[in-house]
Amino acid sequence: MDALQKNSNTPTLPESSVVLIGLLFAVVGLTLRDSFGFTPILAALGIGLVIAGTVYIAVEGPELIRLSLAFISLVALPLLSYGSVVRWMGGLLIGAVIASALYTRISE
C-alpha cells in the first residue's frame, strides 16, 4: 500500500515556471536561427508550453479537467490557421475552453 502513496521527496515544478520556461523557449526560438531547423521546433515547444500552462493555471478543479482543457486548447489553436469549417471548429473549441475555465472559476 505504501507504493501507491505519493512520494513527498520528489521535486515538483510550479505551473508558473512552466509558463516562464515556455516563454523563454519561444523567445529564443523566434529570435535565433540555425541551419538544422532546431529553433522553429524550440519556438513551437515554447508556444505550446505557454498555452497549455496558462490554461492549466486558469482552470480550477480536478486534475483530469485541467489536463483535458489544456489538451483541447493545444489541438484547437492550430485549427484557426485553416479556412472554412475547420476554422469554425477551432473557434468553437477555444470558446468551449474559455467557457469551461470561467465556469470552473465561478462555481468554486
Contact map, one row per residue, 1 for C-alpha under 8 A:
111110000000000000000000000000000000000000000000000000000000000000000000000000000000000000000000000000000000
111110000000000000000000000000000000000000000000000000000000000000000000000000000000000000000000000000000000
111111000000000000000000000000000000000000000000000000000000000000000000000000000000000000000000000000000000
111111000000000000000000000000000000000000000000000000000000000000000000000000000000000000000000000000000000
111111100000000000000000000000000000000000000000000000000000000000000000000000000000000000000000000000000000
001111110000000000000000000000000000000000000000000000000000000000000000000000000000000000000000000000000000
000011111100000000000000000000000000000000000000000000000000000000000000000000000000000000000000000000000000
000001111100000000000000000000000000000000000000000000000000000000000000000000000000000000000000000000000000
000000111110000000000000000000000000000000000000000000000000000000000000000000000000000000000000000000000000
000000111111000000000000000000000000000000000000000000000000000000000000000000000000000000000000000000000000
000000001111100000000000000000000000000000000000000000000000000000000000000000000000000000000000000000000000
000000000111110000000000000000000000000000000000000000000000000000000000000000000000000000000000000000000000
000000000011111011000000000000000000000000000000000000000000000000000000000000000000000000000000000000000000
000000000001111111000000000000000000000000000000000000000000000000000000000000000000000000000000000000000000
000000000000111111100000000000000000000000000000000010011000000000000000000000000000000000000000000000000000
000000000000011111110000000000000000000000000000000010001000000000000000000000000000000000000000000000000000
000000000000111111111000000000000000000000000000000000000000000000000000000000000000000000000000000000000000
000000000000111111111100000000000000000000000000110010000000000000000000000000000000000000000000000000000000
000000000000001111111110000000000000000000000000111011000000000000000000000000000000000000000000000000000000
000000000000000111111111000000000000000000000000010000000000000000000000000000000000000000000000000000000000
000000000000000011111111100000000000000000000100100000000000000000000000000000000000000000000000000000000000
000000000000000001111111110000000000000000001111110000000000000000000000000000000000000000000000000000000000
000000000000000000111111111000000000000000000110110000000000000000000000000000000000000000000000000000000000
000000000000000000011111111100000000000000000100000000000000000000000000000000000000000000000000000000000000
000000000000000000001111111110000000000001101110000000000000000000000000000000000000000000000000000000000000
000000000000000000000111111111000000000001111110000000000000000000000000000000000000000000000000000000000000
000000000000000000000011111111100000000000100100000000000000000000000000000000000000000000000000000000000000
000000000000000000000001111111110000001001100000000000000000000000000000000000000000000000000000000000000000
000000000000000000000000111111111000001111110100000000000000000000000000000000000000000000000000000000000000
000000000000000000000000011111111000001100100000000000000000000000000000000000000000000000000000000000000000
000000000000000000000000001111111000000000000000000000000000000000000000000000000000000000000000000000000000
000000000000000000000000000111111100001000000000000000000000000000000000000000000000000000000000000000000000
000000000000000000000000000011111110101000000000000000000000000000000000000000000000000000000000000000000000
000000000000000000000000000000011111111000000000000000000000000000000000000000000000000000000000000000000000
000000000000000000000000000000001111110000000000000000000000000000000000000000000000000000000000000000000000
000000000000000000000000000000000111110000000000000000000000000000000000000000000000000000000000000000000000
000000000000000000000000000000001111111110000000000000000000000000000000000000000000000000000000000000000000
000000000000000000000000000000000111111111000000000000000000000000000000000000000000000000000000000000000000
000000000000000000000000000111011100111111100000000000000000000000000000000000000000000000000000000000000000
000000000000000000000000000011000000111111110000000000000000000000000000000000000000000000000000000000000000
000000000000000000000000000010000000111111111000000000000000000000000000000000000000000000000000000000000000
000000000000000000000000110110000000011111111100000000000000000000000000000000000000000000000000000000000000
000000000000000000000000111111000000001111111110000000000000000000000000000000000000000000000000000000000000
000000000000000000000000010010000000000111111111000000000000000000000000000000000000000000000000000000000000
000000000000000000000100110000000000000011111111100000000000000000000000000000000000000000000000000000000000
000000000000000000001111111010000000000001111111110000000000000000000000000000000000000000000000000000000000
000000000000000000000110110000000000000000111111111000000000000000000000000000000000000000000000000000000000
000000000000000000000100000000000000000000011111111100000000000000000000010000000000000000000000000000000000
000000000000000001101110000000000000000000001111111110000000000000000000000000000000000000000000000000000000
000000000000000001110110000000000000000000000111111111000000000000000000000000000000000000000000000000000000
000000000000000000100000000000000000000000000011111111100000000000000100110000000000000000000000000000000000
000000000000000000000000000000000000000000000001111111110000000000000110110000000000000000000000000000000000
000000000000001101100000000000000000000000000000111111111000000000000100000000000000000000000000000000000000
000000000000000000100000000000000000000000000000011111111100000000000000000000000000000000000000000000000000
000000000000000000000000000000000000000000000000001111111110000001001100100000000000000000000000000010000000
000000000000001000000000000000000000000000000000000111111110000001101100000000000000000000000000000000000000
000000000000001100000000000000000000000000000000000011111111000000000000000000000000000000000000000000000000
000000000000000000000000000000000000000000000000000001111111000000000000000000000000000000000000000010000000
000000000000000000000000000000000000000000000000000000111111100001000000000000000000000000000000000111011000
000000000000000000000000000000000000000000000000000000001111110001000000000000000000000000000000000010011001
000000000000000000000000000000000000000000000000000000000011111011000000000000000000000000000000000000010000
000000000000000000000000000000000000000000000000000000000001111111000000000000000000000000000000000000000000
000000000000000000000000000000000000000000000000000000000000111111100000000000000000000000000000000000000000
000000000000000000000000000000000000000000000000000000000000011111110000000000000000000000000000000000000000
000000000000000000000000000000000000000000000000000000000000111111111000000000000000000000000000000000000000
000000000000000000000000000000000000000000000000000000110011111111111100000000000000000000000000000000000000
000000000000000000000000000000000000000000000000000000010000001111111110000000000000000000000000000000000000
000000000000000000000000000000000000000000000000000000000000000111111111000000000000000000000000000000000000
000000000000000000000000000000000000000000000000000000110000000011111111100000000000000000000000100000000000
000000000000000000000000000000000000000000000000001110110000000001111111110000000000000000000000000000000000
000000000000000000000000000000000000000000000000000100000000000000111111111000000000000000000000000000000000
000000000000000000000000000000000000000000000000000000000000000000011111111100000000000000001100100000000000
000000000000000000000000000000000000000000000000001100100000000000001111111110000000000000001100100000000000
000000000000000000000000000000000000000000000001001100000000000000000111111111000000000000000000000000000000
000000000000000000000000000000000000000000000000000000000000000000000011111111100000000000000000000000000000
000000000000000000000000000000000000000000000000000000000000000000000001111111110000000011101100000000000000
000000000000000000000000000000000000000000000000000000000000000000000000111111111000000001000100000000000000
000000000000000000000000000000000000000000000000000000000000000000000000011111111100000001000000000000000000
000000000000000000000000000000000000000000000000000000000000000000000000001111111100011011000000000000000000
000000000000000000000000000000000000000000000000000000000000000000000000000111111110011101100000000000000000
000000000000000000000000000000000000000000000000000000000000000000000000000011111110001000000000000000000000
000000000000000000000000000000000000000000000000000000000000000000000000000001111111011000000000000000000000
000000000000000000000000000000000000000000000000000000000000000000000000000000011111111000000000000000000000
000000000000000000000000000000000000000000000000000000000000000000000000000000000111111100000000000000000000
000000000000000000000000000000000000000000000000000000000000000000000000000000000011111110000000000000000000
000000000000000000000000000000000000000000000000000000000000000000000000000000110111111111000000000000000000
000000000000000000000000000000000000000000000000000000000000000000000000000000111111111111100000000000000000
000000000000000000000000000000000000000000000000000000000000000000000000000000010001111111110000000000000000
000000000000000000000000000000000000000000000000000000000000000000000000000100100000111111111000000000000000
000000000000000000000000000000000000000000000000000000000000000000000000000111110000011111111100000000000000
000000000000000000000000000000000000000000000000000000000000000000000000000100010000001111111110000000000000
000000000000000000000000000000000000000000000000000000000000000000000000000000000000000111111111000000000000
000000000000000000000000000000000000000000000000000000000000000000000001100100000000000011111111100000000000
000000000000000000000000000000000000000000000000000000000000000000000001100110000000000001111111110000000000
000000000000000000000000000000000000000000000000000000000000000000000000000000000000000000111111111000000000
000000000000000000000000000000000000000000000000000000000000000000000000000000000000000000011111111100000000
000000000000000000000000000000000000000000000000000000000000000000001001100000000000000000001111111110000000
000000000000000000000000000000000000000000000000000000000000000000000000000000000000000000000111111111000000
000000000000000000000000000000000000000000000000000000000000000000000000000000000000000000000011111111100000
000000000000000000000000000000000000000000000000000000000010000000000000000000000000000000000001111111110000
000000000000000000000000000000000000000000000000000000100111000000000000000000000000000000000000111111111000
000000000000000000000000000000000000000000000000000000000010000000000000000000000000000000000000011111111100
000000000000000000000000000000000000000000000000000000000000000000000000000000000000000000000000001111111110
000000000000000000000000000000000000000000000000000000000011100000000000000000000000000000000000000111111111
000000000000000000000000000000000000000000000000000000000011000000000000000000000000000000000000000011111111
000000000000000000000000000000000000000000000000000000000000000000000000000000000000000000000000000001111111
000000000000000000000000000000000000000000000000000000000000000000000000000000000000000000000000000000111111
000000000000000000000000000000000000000000000000000000000001000000000000000000000000000000000000000000011111
